[in-house]
Amino acid sequence: MEWEERDLTEYLEYIPCSSLSYQDWINVGMALKHEGYPCNIWEAWSRQDSRFREGECQKKWQTFNGSAEPVTAGTIVQMAKDYGYDPARNDELLDWDDEIGVDKYDIAWVEPEEVEEAEDLNPYDQIVSYLNALFEPDENVSIVMKSFKDEDGKFKPSGRGSTFNVKALLKDLTKHKTDVCAALGDYDPQAGAWVRFNPMDGKGVKNDNVTAYKYALVESDEVEIPMQNALIREMKLPVAALVNSGGKSLHAIVKIDAPTHDIYRKRIEKLYAVCDRYGLKVDRQNKNASRLSRLPGIKRGDKWQHLVDYTDGFDTFEEWEEWISSEMDDLPDPEDIFADDLMSLSPEVISGILRQGHKMSVTGPSKAGKSFLLMELAISLASGGKWLGFDCMKGKTLYVNLEIDRASCQHRFFSICKSLDIEPKSLSGQLDVWNMRGRSTPMDKLLPSLIRRCTKASYKAVIIDPIYKTLTGDENSASEMAKFCNEFDKFCNKSGASLIYSHHHSKGAQSGKNAMDRSSGSGVFARDPDAIVDLIEISTKMSDGLVIETPEGSTAWRVESTLREFKALPPFEVVFDYPIHKVWEGLEEAKEAYGESIRDRRAAGNATQTKNKERRDNELLVYIGKYRDLNGEYPKVSEVADYFKKKGRKGFSETVLKDKANPASSYYVECLSIEKGRLIYTPEDF
């Protein structure tokens, strides 16, 4: 079986515990126990989730007593595949925080750096330099000098070795400068010798005997030593000691300095993931804190195990981690777009409005029937029909229902199908509904599950209704909403599907605003989508008494759009005649009357706004002039604000006053400035 070729714990590295349901989490534990793994493996993996509770894994583990149909390793393997594990690349396991499926770096651009072999060296100097670089005087170091040959003829360390107090060992080595074996013991020059690079307690040589999680070993023999040397330096690893093993690899003893074993494990996974992506495929058996490395100053065959000069890296793991995060941003390289032929554009999911893999929002006030409109769209996409008169590309569609119960949702879809004269059964296999009412999840948590389902089902479009149910942060904060909207891009990039969602209008009158400015919250919502389809209600009774005839109980709506990929659509009208929206061919003169009404109101509003601004500026300048005449100096900004506040006049706060004196502001009044906290107005004729 596939999983038998490798440790199941490596598959767990692909499965984010925080994204699983309770039952999936239980299944992982049952599978591990069935395959003979200890509970601490399940527990260590479960700690990645904020829901983790001490003792819960052990408690559940005791209840896994087997069954006629046990949960096996295949469950874990399938989960790993669902989250991006690719059998063709099964040696490329990344860290919890890494993006799955990103290709490794191309090492062709890295110039190999030769490592000079040591022909004659002083063993004492090498060993003392190594010990001083890695250990404190009061710590213990474990060294293995004895060896044996395995059945393949390879030399391996024999036994647990000896544990030395570093201070005492350094003293003994100094005493025997010309014969380090007198202090360390004899060794086989064909085999070399080993050292544990983390301090030990002297009671054993397991991970439990490590007293401080200071270092990790980076070793790889997949590429030649000159390339290993170049890549280690290219990554600027925080190396405490770089040792030529006397064999096929360099041993980089990397500073980790983790306060706990759990943090040590996470940092090593991060470290190894970065090495893998740079092309330095590391030996993952070295991730144990009690692992042995090669001791410098020791002969191994016809070569020396020796220190290699290294001054290229960062001083601490934290500094390196911050740097490498900025280096490995996965951003595309700049490209010469004129060197190749024109690329093919993504197909149009909604003709003239939206392309596949792009984003669209449908906005409108309450009672506009936005959910019905999106359900109509889902049906049109699944069937390849028309939506508001626009052709839709047929493709499998997912409707994410966050607002109404399952039964009501199904009845709505059937009702809409009936009104559109579509047989509901014909959409089976083409339109799926994900009922999530009562299980609304923030977008950053929902995203992995959504991507996984999209990838498995090959959806061409996903409709989320309504989007506010997945909001994270303050919808009026531009920075927080920018982060939120970035999740949309991640979804589209990873799934290849179009994302369509509904959003509500802000409070207050909307008729005088552009379509893109009507959405509630930060303007980010208006600028992020590739297409906005907006509905605003039309009064069926015009100012001249003309009444527009619409079906009884229906409402009339004007549809306006803001499009990034296509030419803007001329506004048009629809009637929401429950349960569907119909394009309305209302009286031409009524449309014109409505249009004139809007233009007139906008013009009047702009004129009033301009007049009010001029009046406020006049009041301000008159006050400054009078104050200066009376006091022989200009007023302080705070004094001006207080004066107008006492008079009950709005629009003169300190913030607004500073804007008026700022050329970059739309409030700016020419010749107005601020000097030492005072408002200065100095036109030539003042």
Secondary structure as a PSIPRED ss2 file (coil, helix, strand):
# PSIPRED VFORMAT (PSIPRED V4.0)

   1 M C   1.000  0.000  0.000
   2 E H   0.000  1.000  0.000
   3 W H   0.000  1.000  0.000
   4 E H   0.000  1.000  0.000
   5 E H   0.000  1.000  0.000
   6 R C   1.000  0.000  0.000
   7 D C   1.000  0.000  0.000
   8 L H   0.000  1.000  0.000
   9 T H   0.000  1.000  0.000
  10 E H   0.000  1.000  0.000
  11 Y H   0.000  1.000  0.000
  12 L H   0.000  1.000  0.000
  13 E C   1.000  0.000  0.000
  14 Y C   1.000  0.000  0.000
  15 I C   1.000  0.000  0.000
  16 P C   1.000  0.000  0.000
  17 C H   0.000  1.000  0.000
  18 S H   0.000  1.000  0.000
  19 S H   0.000  1.000  0.000
  20 L C   1.000  0.000  0.000
  21 S C   1.000  0.000  0.000
  22 Y H   0.000  1.000  0.000
  23 Q H   0.000  1.000  0.000
  24 D H   0.000  1.000  0.000
  25 W H   0.000  1.000  0.000
  26 I H   0.000  1.000  0.000
  27 N H   0.000  1.000  0.000
  28 V H   0.000  1.000  0.000
  29 G H   0.000  1.000  0.000
  30 M H   0.000  1.000  0.000
  31 A H   0.000  1.000  0.000
  32 L H   0.000  1.000  0.000
  33 K H   0.000  1.000  0.000
  34 H H   0.000  1.000  0.000
  35 E C   1.000  0.000  0.000
  36 G C   1.000  0.000  0.000
  37 Y C   1.000  0.000  0.000
  38 P C   1.000  0.000  0.000
  39 C H   0.000  1.000  0.000
  40 N H   0.000  1.000  0.000
  41 I H   0.000  1.000  0.000
  42 W H   0.000  1.000  0.000
  43 E H   0.000  1.000  0.000
  44 A H   0.000  1.000  0.000
  45 W H   0.000  1.000  0.000
  46 S H   0.000  1.000  0.000
  47 R C   1.000  0.000  0.000
  48 Q C   1.000  0.000  0.000
  49 D C   1.000  0.000  0.000
  50 S C   1.000  0.000  0.000
  51 R C   1.000  0.000  0.000
  52 F C   1.000  0.000  0.000
  53 R C   1.000  0.000  0.000
  54 E C   1.000  0.000  0.000
  55 G C   1.000  0.000  0.000
  56 E H   0.000  1.000  0.000
  57 C H   0.000  1.000  0.000
  58 Q H   0.000  1.000  0.000
  59 K H   0.000  1.000  0.000
  60 K H   0.000  1.000  0.000
  61 W H   0.000  1.000  0.000
  62 Q C   1.000  0.000  0.000
  63 T C   1.000  0.000  0.000
  64 F C   1.000  0.000  0.000
  65 N C   1.000  0.000  0.000
  66 G C   1.000  0.000  0.000
  67 S C   1.000  0.000  0.000
  68 A C   1.000  0.000  0.000
  69 E C   1.000  0.000  0.000
  70 P C   1.000  0.000  0.000
  71 V C   1.000  0.000  0.000
  72 T C   1.000  0.000  0.000
  73 A H   0.000  1.000  0.000
  74 G H   0.000  1.000  0.000
  75 T H   0.000  1.000  0.000
  76 I H   0.000  1.000  0.000
  77 V H   0.000  1.000  0.000
  78 Q H   0.000  1.000  0.000
  79 M H   0.000  1.000  0.000
  80 A H   0.000  1.000  0.000
  81 K H   0.000  1.000  0.000
  82 D H   0.000  1.000  0.000
  83 Y C   1.000  0.000  0.000
  84 G C   1.000  0.000  0.000
  85 Y C   1.000  0.000  0.000
  86 D C   1.000  0.000  0.000
  87 P H   0.000  1.000  0.000
  88 A H   0.000  1.000  0.000
  89 R H   0.000  1.000  0.000
  90 N C   1.000  0.000  0.000
  91 D C   1.000  0.000  0.000
  92 E C   1.000  0.000  0.000
  93 L C   1.000  0.000  0.000
  94 L C   1.000  0.000  0.000
  95 D C   1.000  0.000  0.000
  96 W C   1.000  0.000  0.000
  97 D C   1.000  0.000  0.000
  98 D C   1.000  0.000  0.000
  99 E C   1.000  0.000  0.000
 100 I C   1.000  0.000  0.000
 101 G C   1.000  0.000  0.000
 102 V C   1.000  0.000  0.000
 103 D C   1.000  0.000  0.000
 104 K C   1.000  0.000  0.000
 105 Y C   1.000  0.000  0.000
 106 D C   1.000  0.000  0.000
 107 I H   0.000  1.000  0.000
 108 A H   0.000  1.000  0.000
 109 W H   0.000  1.000  0.000
 110 V C   1.000  0.000  0.000
 111 E C   1.000  0.000  0.000
 112 P C   1.000  0.000  0.000
 113 E C   1.000  0.000  0.000
 114 E C   1.000  0.000  0.000
 115 V C   1.000  0.000  0.000
 116 E C   1.000  0.000  0.000
 117 E C   1.000  0.000  0.000
 118 A C   1.000  0.000  0.000
 119 E C   1.000  0.000  0.000
 120 D C   1.000  0.000  0.000
 121 L C   1.000  0.000  0.000
 122 N C   1.000  0.000  0.000
 123 P H   0.000  1.000  0.000
 124 Y H   0.000  1.000  0.000
 125 D H   0.000  1.000  0.000
 126 Q H   0.000  1.000  0.000
 127 I H   0.000  1.000  0.000
 128 V H   0.000  1.000  0.000
 129 S H   0.000  1.000  0.000
 130 Y H   0.000  1.000  0.000
 131 L H   0.000  1.000  0.000
 132 N H   0.000  1.000  0.000
 133 A H   0.000  1.000  0.000
 134 L H   0.000  1.000  0.000
 135 F C   1.000  0.000  0.000
 136 E C   1.000  0.000  0.000
 137 P C   1.000  0.000  0.000
 138 D C   1.000  0.000  0.000
 139 E C   1.000  0.000  0.000
 140 N E   0.000  0.000  1.000
 141 V E   0.000  0.000  1.000
 142 S E   0.000  0.000  1.000
 143 I E   0.000  0.000  1.000
 144 V E   0.000  0.000  1.000
 145 M C   1.000  0.000  0.000
 146 K C   1.000  0.000  0.000
 147 S E   0.000  0.000  1.000
 148 F E   0.000  0.000  1.000
 149 K E   0.000  0.000  1.000
 150 D C   1.000  0.000  0.000
 151 E C   1.000  0.000  0.000
 152 D C   1.000  0.000  0.000
 153 G C   1.000  0.000  0.000
 154 K C   1.000  0.000  0.000
 155 F E   0.000  0.000  1.000
 156 K E   0.000  0.000  1.000
 157 P E   0.000  0.000  1.000
 158 S C   1.000  0.000  0.000
 159 G C   1.000  0.000  0.000
 160 R C   1.000  0.000  0.000
 161 G C   1.000  0.000  0.000
 162 S E   0.000  0.000  1.000
 163 T E   0.000  0.000  1.000
 164 F E   0.000  0.000  1.000
 165 N E   0.000  0.000  1.000
 166 V H   0.000  1.000  0.000
 167 K H   0.000  1.000  0.000
 168 A H   0.000  1.000  0.000
 169 L H   0.000  1.000  0.000
 170 L H   0.000  1.000  0.000
 171 K H   0.000  1.000  0.000
 172 D H   0.000  1.000  0.000
 173 L H   0.000  1.000  0.000
 174 T H   0.000  1.000  0.000
 175 K H   0.000  1.000  0.000
 176 H C   1.000  0.000  0.000
 177 K C   1.000  0.000  0.000
 178 T C   1.000  0.000  0.000
 179 D C   1.000  0.000  0.000
 180 V C   1.000  0.000  0.000
 181 C H   0.000  1.000  0.000
 182 A H   0.000  1.000  0.000
 183 A H   0.000  1.000  0.000
 184 L H   0.000  1.000  0.000
 185 G C   1.000  0.000  0.000
 186 D C   1.000  0.000  0.000
 187 Y C   1.000  0.000  0.000
 188 D C   1.000  0.000  0.000
 189 P C   1.000  0.000  0.000
 190 Q C   1.000  0.000  0.000
 191 A C   1.000  0.000  0.000
 192 G C   1.000  0.000  0.000
 193 A C   1.000  0.000  0.000
 194 W E   0.000  0.000  1.000
 195 V E   0.000  0.000  1.000
 196 R E   0.000  0.000  1.000
 197 F C   1.000  0.000  0.000
 198 N C   1.000  0.000  0.000
 199 P C   1.000  0.000  0.000
 200 M E   0.000  0.000  1.000
 201 D C   1.000  0.000  0.000
 202 G C   1.000  0.000  0.000
 203 K C   1.000  0.000  0.000
 204 G C   1.000  0.000  0.000
 205 V C   1.000  0.000  0.000
 206 K C   1.000  0.000  0.000
 207 N H   0.000  1.000  0.000
 208 D H   0.000  1.000  0.000
 209 N H   0.000  1.000  0.000
 210 V E   0.000  0.000  1.000
 211 T C   1.000  0.000  0.000
 212 A C   1.000  0.000  0.000
 213 Y E   0.000  0.000  1.000
 214 K E   0.000  0.000  1.000
 215 Y E   0.000  0.000  1.000
 216 A E   0.000  0.000  1.000
 217 L E   0.000  0.000  1.000
 218 V E   0.000  0.000  1.000
 219 E E   0.000  0.000  1.000
 220 S C   1.000  0.000  0.000
 221 D C   1.000  0.000  0.000
 222 E C   1.000  0.000  0.000
 223 V C   1.000  0.000  0.000
 224 E C   1.000  0.000  0.000
 225 I H   0.000  1.000  0.000
 226 P H   0.000  1.000  0.000
 227 M H   0.000  1.000  0.000
 228 Q H   0.000  1.000  0.000
 229 N H   0.000  1.000  0.000
 230 A H   0.000  1.000  0.000
 231 L H   0.000  1.000  0.000
 232 I H   0.000  1.000  0.000
 233 R H   0.000  1.000  0.000
 234 E H   0.000  1.000  0.000
 235 M C   1.000  0.000  0.000
 236 K C   1.000  0.000  0.000
 237 L C   1.000  0.000  0.000
 238 P C   1.000  0.000  0.000
 239 V E   0.000  0.000  1.000
 240 A E   0.000  0.000  1.000
 241 A E   0.000  0.000  1.000
 242 L E   0.000  0.000  1.000
 243 V E   0.000  0.000  1.000
 244 N E   0.000  0.000  1.000
 245 S C   1.000  0.000  0.000
 246 G C   1.000  0.000  0.000
 247 G C   1.000  0.000  0.000
 248 K C   1.000  0.000  0.000
 249 S C   1.000  0.000  0.000
 250 L E   0.000  0.000  1.000
 251 H E   0.000  0.000  1.000
 252 A E   0.000  0.000  1.000
 253 I E   0.000  0.000  1.000
 254 V E   0.000  0.000  1.000
 255 K E   0.000  0.000  1.000
 256 I E   0.000  0.000  1.000
 257 D E   0.000  0.000  1.000
 258 A E   0.000  0.000  1.000
 259 P C   1.000  0.000  0.000
 260 T C   1.000  0.000  0.000
 261 H H   0.000  1.000  0.000
 262 D H   0.000  1.000  0.000
 263 I H   0.000  1.000  0.000
 264 Y H   0.000  1.000  0.000
 265 R H   0.000  1.000  0.000
 266 K H   0.000  1.000  0.000
 267 R H   0.000  1.000  0.000
 268 I H   0.000  1.000  0.000
 269 E H   0.000  1.000  0.000
 270 K H   0.000  1.000  0.000
 271 L H   0.000  1.000  0.000
 272 Y H   0.000  1.000  0.000
 273 A H   0.000  1.000  0.000
 274 V H   0.000  1.000  0.000
 275 C H   0.000  1.000  0.000
 276 D H   0.000  1.000  0.000
 277 R H   0.000  1.000  0.000
 278 Y H   0.000  1.000  0.000
 279 G C   1.000  0.000  0.000
 280 L C   1.000  0.000  0.000
 281 K C   1.000  0.000  0.000
 282 V C   1.000  0.000  0.000
 283 D C   1.000  0.000  0.000
 284 R H   0.000  1.000  0.000
 285 Q H   0.000  1.000  0.000
 286 N H   0.000  1.000  0.000
 287 K H   0.000  1.000  0.000
 288 N C   1.000  0.000  0.000
 289 A C   1.000  0.000  0.000
 290 S C   1.000  0.000  0.000
 291 R C   1.000  0.000  0.000
 292 L E   0.000  0.000  1.000
 293 S E   0.000  0.000  1.000
 294 R E   0.000  0.000  1.000
 295 L C   1.000  0.000  0.000
 296 P C   1.000  0.000  0.000
 297 G C   1.000  0.000  0.000
 298 I E   0.000  0.000  1.000
 299 K E   0.000  0.000  1.000
 300 R E   0.000  0.000  1.000
 301 G C   1.000  0.000  0.000
 302 D C   1.000  0.000  0.000
 303 K E   0.000  0.000  1.000
 304 W E   0.000  0.000  1.000
 305 Q E   0.000  0.000  1.000
 306 H E   0.000  0.000  1.000
 307 L E   0.000  0.000  1.000
 308 V E   0.000  0.000  1.000
 309 D C   1.000  0.000  0.000
 310 Y C   1.000  0.000  0.000
 311 T C   1.000  0.000  0.000
 312 D C   1.000  0.000  0.000
 313 G C   1.000  0.000  0.000
 314 F C   1.000  0.000  0.000
 315 D C   1.000  0.000  0.000
 316 T C   1.000  0.000  0.000
 317 F H   0.000  1.000  0.000
 318 E H   0.000  1.000  0.000
 319 E H   0.000  1.000  0.000
 320 W H   0.000  1.000  0.000
 321 E H   0.000  1.000  0.000
 322 E H   0.000  1.000  0.000
 323 W H   0.000  1.000  0.000
 324 I H   0.000  1.000  0.000
 325 S H   0.000  1.000  0.000
 326 S H   0.000  1.000  0.000
 327 E H   0.000  1.000  0.000
 328 M C   1.000  0.000  0.000
 329 D C   1.000  0.000  0.000
 330 D C   1.000  0.000  0.000
 331 L C   1.000  0.000  0.000
 332 P C   1.000  0.000  0.000
 333 D C   1.000  0.000  0.000
 334 P C   1.000  0.000  0.000
 335 E C   1.000  0.000  0.000
 336 D C   1.000  0.000  0.000
 337 I C   1.000  0.000  0.000
 338 F C   1.000  0.000  0.000
 339 A C   1.000  0.000  0.000
 340 D C   1.000  0.000  0.000
 341 D C   1.000  0.000  0.000
 342 L C   1.000  0.000  0.000
 343 M C   1.000  0.000  0.000
 344 S C   1.000  0.000  0.000
 345 L C   1.000  0.000  0.000
 346 S C   1.000  0.000  0.000
 347 P C   1.000  0.000  0.000
 348 E E   0.000  0.000  1.000
 349 V E   0.000  0.000  1.000
 350 I E   0.000  0.000  1.000
 351 S C   1.000  0.000  0.000
 352 G C   1.000  0.000  0.000
 353 I C   1.000  0.000  0.000
 354 L E   0.000  0.000  1.000
 355 R E   0.000  0.000  1.000
 356 Q C   1.000  0.000  0.000
 357 G C   1.000  0.000  0.000
 358 H C   1.000  0.000  0.000
 359 K E   0.000  0.000  1.000
 360 M E   0.000  0.000  1.000
 361 S E   0.000  0.000  1.000
 362 V E   0.000  0.000  1.000
 363 T E   0.000  0.000  1.000
 364 G E   0.000  0.000  1.000
 365 P C   1.000  0.000  0.000
 366 S C   1.000  0.000  0.000
 367 K C   1.000  0.000  0.000
 368 A C   1.000  0.000  0.000
 369 G C   1.000  0.000  0.000
 370 K H   0.000  1.000  0.000
 371 S H   0.000  1.000  0.000
 372 F H   0.000  1.000  0.000
 373 L H   0.000  1.000  0.000
 374 L H   0.000  1.000  0.000
 375 M H   0.000  1.000  0.000
 376 E H   0.000  1.000  0.000
 377 L H   0.000  1.000  0.000
 378 A H   0.000  1.000  0.000
 379 I H   0.000  1.000  0.000
 380 S H   0.000  1.000  0.000
 381 L H   0.000  1.000  0.000
 382 A H   0.000  1.000  0.000
 383 S H   0.000  1.000  0.000
 384 G C   1.000  0.000  0.000
 385 G C   1.000  0.000  0.000
 386 K E   0.000  0.000  1.000
 387 W E   0.000  0.000  1.000
 388 L C   1.000  0.000  0.000
 389 G C   1.000  0.000  0.000
 390 F E   0.000  0.000  1.000
 391 D E   0.000  0.000  1.000
 392 C E   0.000  0.000  1.000
 393 M C   1.000  0.000  0.000
 394 K C   1.000  0.000  0.000
 395 G C   1.000  0.000  0.000
 396 K C   1.000  0.000  0.000
 397 T E   0.000  0.000  1.000
 398 L E   0.000  0.000  1.000
 399 Y E   0.000  0.000  1.000
 400 V E   0.000  0.000  1.000
 401 N E   0.000  0.000  1.000
 402 L C   1.000  0.000  0.000
 403 E C   1.000  0.000  0.000
 404 I C   1.000  0.000  0.000
 405 D C   1.000  0.000  0.000
 406 R H   0.000  1.000  0.000
 407 A H   0.000  1.000  0.000
 408 S H   0.000  1.000  0.000
 409 C H   0.000  1.000  0.000
 410 Q H   0.000  1.000  0.000
 411 H H   0.000  1.000  0.000
 412 R H   0.000  1.000  0.000
 413 F H   0.000  1.000  0.000
 414 F H   0.000  1.000  0.000
 415 S H   0.000  1.000  0.000
 416 I H   0.000  1.000  0.000
 417 C H   0.000  1.000  0.000
 418 K H   0.000  1.000  0.000
 419 S H   0.000  1.000  0.000
 420 L C   1.000  0.000  0.000
 421 D C   1.000  0.000  0.000
 422 I C   1.000  0.000  0.000
 423 E C   1.000  0.000  0.000
 424 P H   0.000  1.000  0.000
 425 K H   0.000  1.000  0.000
 426 S H   0.000  1.000  0.000
 427 L H   0.000  1.000  0.000
 428 S C   1.000  0.000  0.000
 429 G C   1.000  0.000  0.000
 430 Q C   1.000  0.000  0.000
 431 L E   0.000  0.000  1.000
 432 D E   0.000  0.000  1.000
 433 V E   0.000  0.000  1.000
 434 W E   0.000  0.000  1.000
 435 N E   0.000  0.000  1.000
 436 M C   1.000  0.000  0.000
 437 R C   1.000  0.000  0.000
 438 G C   1.000  0.000  0.000
 439 R C   1.000  0.000  0.000
 440 S C   1.000  0.000  0.000
 441 T C   1.000  0.000  0.000
 442 P C   1.000  0.000  0.000
 443 M H   0.000  1.000  0.000
 444 D H   0.000  1.000  0.000
 445 K H   0.000  1.000  0.000
 446 L H   0.000  1.000  0.000
 447 L H   0.000  1.000  0.000
 448 P H   0.000  1.000  0.000
 449 S H   0.000  1.000  0.000
 450 L H   0.000  1.000  0.000
 451 I H   0.000  1.000  0.000
 452 R H   0.000  1.000  0.000
 453 R H   0.000  1.000  0.000
 454 C H   0.000  1.000  0.000
 455 T H   0.000  1.000  0.000
 456 K H   0.000  1.000  0.000
 457 A H   0.000  1.000  0.000
 458 S C   1.000  0.000  0.000
 459 Y C   1.000  0.000  0.000
 460 K C   1.000  0.000  0.000
 461 A E   0.000  0.000  1.000
 462 V E   0.000  0.000  1.000
 463 I E   0.000  0.000  1.000
 464 I E   0.000  0.000  1.000
 465 D E   0.000  0.000  1.000
 466 P C   1.000  0.000  0.000
 467 I H   0.000  1.000  0.000
 468 Y H   0.000  1.000  0.000
 469 K H   0.000  1.000  0.000
 470 T H   0.000  1.000  0.000
 471 L C   1.000  0.000  0.000
 472 T C   1.000  0.000  0.000
 473 G C   1.000  0.000  0.000
 474 D C   1.000  0.000  0.000
 475 E C   1.000  0.000  0.000
 476 N C   1.000  0.000  0.000
 477 S C   1.000  0.000  0.000
 478 A H   0.000  1.000  0.000
 479 S H   0.000  1.000  0.000
 480 E H   0.000  1.000  0.000
 481 M H   0.000  1.000  0.000
 482 A H   0.000  1.000  0.000
 483 K H   0.000  1.000  0.000
 484 F H   0.000  1.000  0.000
 485 C H   0.000  1.000  0.000
 486 N H   0.000  1.000  0.000
 487 E H   0.000  1.000  0.000
 488 F H   0.000  1.000  0.000
 489 D H   0.000  1.000  0.000
 490 K H   0.000  1.000  0.000
 491 F H   0.000  1.000  0.000
 492 C H   0.000  1.000  0.000
 493 N H   0.000  1.000  0.000
 494 K H   0.000  1.000  0.000
 495 S H   0.000  1.000  0.000
 496 G C   1.000  0.000  0.000
 497 A C   1.000  0.000  0.000
 498 S E   0.000  0.000  1.000
 499 L E   0.000  0.000  1.000
 500 I E   0.000  0.000  1.000
 501 Y E   0.000  0.000  1.000
 502 S E   0.000  0.000  1.000
 503 H E   0.000  0.000  1.000
 504 H E   0.000  0.000  1.000
 505 H E   0.000  0.000  1.000
 506 S C   1.000  0.000  0.000
 507 K C   1.000  0.000  0.000
 508 G C   1.000  0.000  0.000
 509 A C   1.000  0.000  0.000
 510 Q C   1.000  0.000  0.000
 511 S C   1.000  0.000  0.000
 512 G C   1.000  0.000  0.000
 513 K C   1.000  0.000  0.000
 514 N C   1.000  0.000  0.000
 515 A H   0.000  1.000  0.000
 516 M H   0.000  1.000  0.000
 517 D H   0.000  1.000  0.000
 518 R C   1.000  0.000  0.000
 519 S E   0.000  0.000  1.000
 520 S C   1.000  0.000  0.000
 521 G C   1.000  0.000  0.000
 522 S C   1.000  0.000  0.000
 523 G C   1.000  0.000  0.000
 524 V H   0.000  1.000  0.000
 525 F H   0.000  1.000  0.000
 526 A H   0.000  1.000  0.000
 527 R H   0.000  1.000  0.000
 528 D C   1.000  0.000  0.000
 529 P C   1.000  0.000  0.000
 530 D C   1.000  0.000  0.000
 531 A E   0.000  0.000  1.000
 532 I E   0.000  0.000  1.000
 533 V E   0.000  0.000  1.000
 534 D E   0.000  0.000  1.000
 535 L E   0.000  0.000  1.000
 536 I E   0.000  0.000  1.000
 537 E E   0.000  0.000  1.000
 538 I E   0.000  0.000  1.000
 539 S C   1.000  0.000  0.000
 540 T C   1.000  0.000  0.000
 541 K E   0.000  0.000  1.000
 542 M C   1.000  0.000  0.000
 543 S C   1.000  0.000  0.000
 544 D C   1.000  0.000  0.000
 545 G C   1.000  0.000  0.000
 546 L C   1.000  0.000  0.000
 547 V E   0.000  0.000  1.000
 548 I C   1.000  0.000  0.000
 549 E C   1.000  0.000  0.000
 550 T C   1.000  0.000  0.000
 551 P C   1.000  0.000  0.000
 552 E C   1.000  0.000  0.000
 553 G C   1.000  0.000  0.000
 554 S C   1.000  0.000  0.000
 555 T E   0.000  0.000  1.000
 556 A E   0.000  0.000  1.000
 557 W E   0.000  0.000  1.000
 558 R E   0.000  0.000  1.000
 559 V E   0.000  0.000  1.000
 560 E E   0.000  0.000  1.000
 561 S E   0.000  0.000  1.000
 562 T E   0.000  0.000  1.000
 563 L E   0.000  0.000  1.000
 564 R C   1.000  0.000  0.000
 565 E C   1.000  0.000  0.000
 566 F C   1.000  0.000  0.000
 567 K C   1.000  0.000  0.000
 568 A C   1.000  0.000  0.000
 569 L C   1.000  0.000  0.000
 570 P C   1.000  0.000  0.000
 571 P C   1.000  0.000  0.000
 572 F E   0.000  0.000  1.000
 573 E E   0.000  0.000  1.000
 574 V E   0.000  0.000  1.000
 575 V E   0.000  0.000  1.000
 576 F E   0.000  0.000  1.000
 577 D E   0.000  0.000  1.000
 578 Y C   1.000  0.000  0.000
 579 P C   1.000  0.000  0.000
 580 I E   0.000  0.000  1.000
 581 H E   0.000  0.000  1.000
 582 K E   0.000  0.000  1.000
 583 V E   0.000  0.000  1.000
 584 W E   0.000  0.000  1.000
 585 E C   1.000  0.000  0.000
 586 G C   1.000  0.000  0.000
 587 L C   1.000  0.000  0.000
 588 E H   0.000  1.000  0.000
 589 E H   0.000  1.000  0.000
 590 A H   0.000  1.000  0.000
 591 K H   0.000  1.000  0.000
 592 E H   0.000  1.000  0.000
 593 A H   0.000  1.000  0.000
 594 Y H   0.000  1.000  0.000
 595 G H   0.000  1.000  0.000
 596 E H   0.000  1.000  0.000
 597 S H   0.000  1.000  0.000
 598 I H   0.000  1.000  0.000
 599 R H   0.000  1.000  0.000
 600 D H   0.000  1.000  0.000
 601 R H   0.000  1.000  0.000
 602 R H   0.000  1.000  0.000
 603 A H   0.000  1.000  0.000
 604 A H   0.000  1.000  0.000
 605 G H   0.000  1.000  0.000
 606 N H   0.000  1.000  0.000
 607 A H   0.000  1.000  0.000
 608 T H   0.000  1.000  0.000
 609 Q H   0.000  1.000  0.000
 610 T H   0.000  1.000  0.000
 611 K H   0.000  1.000  0.000
 612 N H   0.000  1.000  0.000
 613 K H   0.000  1.000  0.000
 614 E H   0.000  1.000  0.000
 615 R H   0.000  1.000  0.000
 616 R H   0.000  1.000  0.000
 617 D H   0.000  1.000  0.000
 618 N H   0.000  1.000  0.000
 619 E H   0.000  1.000  0.000
 620 L H   0.000  1.000  0.000
 621 L H   0.000  1.000  0.000
 622 V H   0.000  1.000  0.000
 623 Y H   0.000  1.000  0.000
 624 I H   0.000  1.000  0.000
 625 G H   0.000  1.000  0.000
 626 K H   0.000  1.000  0.000
 627 Y H   0.000  1.000  0.000
 628 R H   0.000  1.000  0.000
 629 D H   0.000  1.000  0.000
 630 L H   0.000  1.000  0.000
 631 N H   0.000  1.000  0.000
 632 G C   1.000  0.000  0.000
 633 E C   1.000  0.000  0.000
 634 Y C   1.000  0.000  0.000
 635 P C   1.000  0.000  0.000
 636 K E   0.000  0.000  1.000
 637 V H   0.000  1.000  0.000
 638 S H   0.000  1.000  0.000
 639 E H   0.000  1.000  0.000
 640 V H   0.000  1.000  0.000
 641 A H   0.000  1.000  0.000
 642 D H   0.000  1.000  0.000
 643 Y H   0.000  1.000  0.000
 644 F H   0.000  1.000  0.000
 645 K H   0.000  1.000  0.000
 646 K H   0.000  1.000  0.000
 647 K C   1.000  0.000  0.000
 648 G C   1.000  0.000  0.000
 649 R C   1.000  0.000  0.000
 650 K C   1.000  0.000  0.000
 651 G C   1.000  0.000  0.000
 652 F C   1.000  0.000  0.000
 653 S C   1.000  0.000  0.000
 654 E H   0.000  1.000  0.000
 655 T H   0.000  1.000  0.000
 656 V H   0.000  1.000  0.000
 657 L H   0.000  1.000  0.000
 658 K H   0.000  1.000  0.000
 659 D H   0.000  1.000  0.000
 660 K H   0.000  1.000  0.000
 661 A C   1.000  0.000  0.000
 662 N C   1.000  0.000  0.000
 663 P C   1.000  0.000  0.000
 664 A C   1.000  0.000  0.000
 665 S C   1.000  0.000  0.000
 666 S C   1.000  0.000  0.000
 667 Y C   1.000  0.000  0.000
 668 Y C   1.000  0.000  0.000
 669 V C   1.000  0.000  0.000
 670 E C   1.000  0.000  0.000
 671 C C   1.000  0.000  0.000
 672 L E   0.000  0.000  1.000
 673 S E   0.000  0.000  1.000
 674 I E   0.000  0.000  1.000
 675 E E   0.000  0.000  1.000
 676 K C   1.000  0.000  0.000
 677 G C   1.000  0.000  0.000
 678 R E   0.000  0.000  1.000
 679 L E   0.000  0.000  1.000
 680 I E   0.000  0.000  1.000
 681 Y E   0.000  0.000  1.000
 682 T C   1.000  0.000  0.000
 683 P C   1.000  0.000  0.000
 684 E C   1.000  0.000  0.000
 685 D C   1.000  0.000  0.000
 686 F C   1.000  0.000  0.000
